[in-house]
Amino acid sequence: MPALVAMVVAGRHDVDAADALSRLAGRGRVGDRVVGLLAEGLEPGGAGAAARRRIAQALADIPGDAATRLLLALTRDEDRGVAVSAAYGAGRGGSEPVGRRPAP
């Protein structure tokens, strides 16, 4: 999972990595671990605004209170794009990814 988080932060195949993290997060308590790893990418001196925005977008597809709490914290980010992405994600609450249909 750390490699997937690194891909999100770096912007290398970040959408695919975020999708994989979302699927993993749906497996029991793995979601809290995924959120914890994403939170590490937000530590001071770490991620720039673009990376924080990608992290917020990844968190939006992760169900659970931990992801929602982190998204709510990101709504106060100094970068407006990060704050808006986080607010949108917090409102979705780990729902089905946008533009995708559930498998039959």
C-alpha positions as CSV (number, residue, x, y, z in Angstrom):
1,M,0.0,0.0,0.0
2,P,2.8,2.5,0.6
3,A,3.8,2.3,-3.0
4,L,0.2,3.1,-4.1
5,V,0.2,6.1,-1.8
6,A,3.5,7.2,-3.2
7,M,2.0,7.1,-6.7
8,V,-0.9,9.3,-5.6
9,V,1.4,11.8,-4.0
10,A,3.8,11.9,-6.9
11,G,1.1,12.0,-9.6
12,R,2.3,8.9,-11.3
13,H,-0.8,6.8,-12.4
14,D,-2.5,8.5,-9.4
15,V,-6.0,7.7,-10.5
16,D,-5.3,4.0,-10.9
17,A,-3.4,4.0,-7.5
18,A,-6.3,5.8,-5.8
19,D,-8.8,3.3,-7.3
20,A,-6.7,0.4,-5.9
21,L,-6.5,2.1,-2.5
22,S,-10.3,2.6,-2.5
23,R,-10.8,-1.1,-3.3
24,L,-8.4,-2.1,-0.5
25,A,-10.0,0.3,1.9
26,G,-13.3,-1.5,1.5
27,R,-11.8,-4.6,3.2
28,G,-12.5,-4.3,6.9
29,R,-10.0,-2.3,9.0
30,V,-7.7,-1.8,6.0
31,G,-9.5,1.5,5.4
32,D,-8.0,3.0,8.5
33,R,-4.5,1.9,7.4
34,V,-5.0,3.5,4.0
35,V,-6.2,6.7,5.5
36,G,-3.2,6.7,7.9
37,L,-0.8,6.3,5.0
38,L,-2.5,9.1,3.0
39,A,-2.3,11.3,6.1
40,E,1.5,10.7,6.3
41,G,1.7,12.3,2.8
42,L,0.2,15.5,4.3
43,E,2.8,16.0,7.0
44,P,4.4,19.4,7.2
45,G,7.2,20.0,4.7
46,G,5.8,17.1,2.6
47,A,3.2,17.4,-0.1
48,G,2.7,20.5,-2.2
49,A,-0.8,21.7,-3.2
50,A,-1.1,19.4,-6.2
51,A,-0.3,16.4,-4.1
52,R,-2.6,17.4,-1.3
53,R,-5.4,17.8,-3.9
54,R,-4.7,14.3,-5.2
55,I,-4.7,12.9,-1.7
56,A,-8.1,14.6,-1.1
57,Q,-9.5,13.1,-4.2
58,A,-8.2,9.6,-3.2
59,L,-9.8,10.1,0.3
60,A,-13.1,10.9,-1.3
61,D,-13.5,7.3,-2.4
62,I,-12.6,5.8,0.9
63,P,-15.5,4.9,3.2
64,G,-15.4,5.6,6.9
65,D,-15.1,8.2,9.6
66,A,-11.3,8.4,9.4
67,A,-11.4,9.5,5.8
68,T,-14.2,12.0,6.4
69,R,-12.3,13.5,9.4
70,L,-9.2,14.0,7.3
71,L,-11.2,15.5,4.4
72,L,-12.9,17.9,6.8
73,A,-9.4,19.0,8.1
74,L,-8.4,19.5,4.5
75,T,-11.3,21.9,3.9
76,R,-9.2,24.4,5.9
77,D,-6.2,24.0,3.6
78,E,-4.4,27.2,2.5
79,D,-4.8,26.2,-1.1
80,R,-8.4,26.8,-2.4
81,G,-8.2,23.9,-4.8
82,V,-7.3,21.5,-2.0
83,A,-10.1,22.9,0.3
84,V,-12.7,22.7,-2.4
85,S,-11.7,19.1,-3.4
86,A,-11.8,18.1,0.3
87,A,-15.2,19.7,0.8
88,Y,-16.6,17.9,-2.2
89,G,-15.1,14.6,-1.0
90,A,-16.4,15.0,2.5
91,G,-19.9,15.6,1.1
92,R,-19.7,12.3,-0.8
93,G,-18.6,10.3,2.2
94,G,-16.8,7.5,0.4
95,S,-19.6,6.9,-2.1
96,E,-19.2,5.3,-5.5
97,P,-16.5,7.1,-7.6
98,V,-17.8,9.8,-9.8
99,G,-18.5,8.7,-13.4
100,R,-18.5,5.0,-12.6
101,R,-21.4,2.6,-12.4
102,P,-21.5,-0.2,-9.8
103,A,-20.8,-3.6,-11.2
104,P,-23.9,-5.7,-11.9
